[in-house]
């Protein structure tokens, strides 16, 4: 997949590193269970790294699974400058899932900043979140 992107910092991007990441509150590598947040952490680029750049997010998928309707769910995207996007998720049906598409993509506000995507905890429910995006340098 090839993409031509203009850097949010006013320069022509030279490379894009696409990522697709999945995290769940019942995933052993995440180390949590029901009633806990599902989090994806995109790392900050260290100073002097050859991959100086910014994270861009174009799609987030989320779901909650449990025996109750979701009340009090929340999806946030933040970088070191603070929250970039924050949405309450309340569903009263068994369809406890959704996809959020950003067009244009959501861009980290600070170059070389990490980015965190968090699907908030809900009582008696397991959450899952997935990300499609890329590091642009």
C-alpha positions in Angstrom: 0.0 0.0 0.0 1.5 3.3 -1.0 0.4 6.7 0.3 1.6 10.1 -0.6 1.2 12.4 2.5 2.2 16.0 3.2 3.8 16.4 6.6 1.7 18.3 9.1 4.9 20.3 9.8 5.0 21.8 6.3 7.5 19.5 4.6 7.0 16.7 2.1 7.0 13.4 4.0 9.7 11.1 2.9 8.5 7.8 4.4 5.4 6.4 6.0 5.5 3.4 8.3 1.9 1.9 8.5 0.7 0.1 11.6 -2.3 -2.0 12.5 -2.5 -2.8 16.2 -4.9 -4.7 18.4 -5.3 -4.7 22.1 -7.9 -6.2 24.4 -8.6 -6.2 28.1 -8.6 -10.0 28.1 -5.3 -10.3 26.1 -2.6 -11.9 28.2 0.0 -9.5 26.8 -2.1 -6.5 28.0 -2.3 -8.2 31.4 -5.8 -7.1 32.4 -9.4 -8.4 32.4 -13.0 -7.1 32.6 -13.4 -3.7 34.3 -10.0 -2.4 33.0 -9.0 -0.2 30.1 -7.7 -1.5 26.7 -4.8 0.7 25.7 -2.6 1.0 22.6 0.6 3.0 23.2 2.5 4.2 20.1 6.0 5.1 21.3 7.7 8.5 21.2 10.6 8.7 18.8 13.8 9.3 20.7 15.9 12.4 19.9 18.4 11.6 17.3 16.5 8.7 15.9 16.6 8.3 12.1 12.7 8.0 12.3 11.8 11.4 13.6 8.2 12.0 12.8 4.5 12.1 13.8 1.8 9.5 14.4 -1.3 9.7 12.2 -4.5 7.8 12.9 -7.1 7.2 10.2 -9.3 4.5 11.9 -10.1 3.2 15.3 -12.3 0.1 15.9 -13.7 -0.6 19.3 -16.0 -3.2 21.0 -17.3 -4.1 24.4 -18.5 -7.7 25.2 -20.4 -8.7 28.3 -23.8 -9.4 29.8 -24.9 -5.8 30.2 -25.4 -2.8 28.0 -22.5 -0.4 28.0 -23.0 2.7 30.1 -20.0 5.0 30.8 -17.7 3.7 28.1 -15.1 6.2 26.7 -12.6 6.3 23.8 -9.7 8.8 24.0 -6.7 9.5 21.9 -3.9 11.6 23.4 -0.3 12.6 22.9 2.0 14.5 25.2 0.1 17.7 24.5 -3.1 16.3 26.0 -6.3 14.8 24.6 -6.6 15.0 20.9 -10.0 13.3 20.7 -12.5 12.2 23.4 -15.8 10.4 22.9 -18.3 8.9 25.4 -19.6 5.5 24.3 -23.1 4.5 25.6 -25.1 1.7 24.0 -28.4 0.3 25.2 -28.4 -2.7 22.8 -26.3 -5.8 22.1 -24.4 -3.9 19.3 -21.6 -2.6 21.6 -19.1 -1.8 18.8 -18.1 0.9 16.4 -15.6 2.3 14.0 -14.3 5.9 14.0 -12.7 7.1 10.8 -10.7 10.3 10.7 -10.5 12.0 7.3 -8.2 13.8 7.2 -6.2 11.6 9.6 -5.8 12.7 13.3 -2.2 13.9 13.7 -0.1 14.1 16.8 0.2 17.8 17.7 3.9 17.5 18.7 6.6 16.0 16.5 8.2 12.9 18.0 5.5 12.5 20.6 4.0 9.2 21.6 0.3 8.6 21.2 -2.1 6.6 23.5 -5.5 5.2 22.4 -7.6 4.1 25.4 -10.9 2.3 25.5 -12.1 3.0 29.0 -13.2 0.3 31.5 -16.9 -0.6 32.0 -18.2 -2.8 34.8 -18.6 -6.5 33.9 -17.5 -5.9 30.3 -14.4 -6.8 28.2 -13.2 -4.1 25.8 -11.2 -4.3 22.6 -9.7 -1.6 20.5 -7.8 -1.6 17.2 -5.9 1.0 15.3 -5.0 1.7 11.7 -2.4 4.5 11.2 1.2 5.2 10.5 4.3 7.0 11.6 5.2 9.7 9.1 8.8 10.8 8.8 
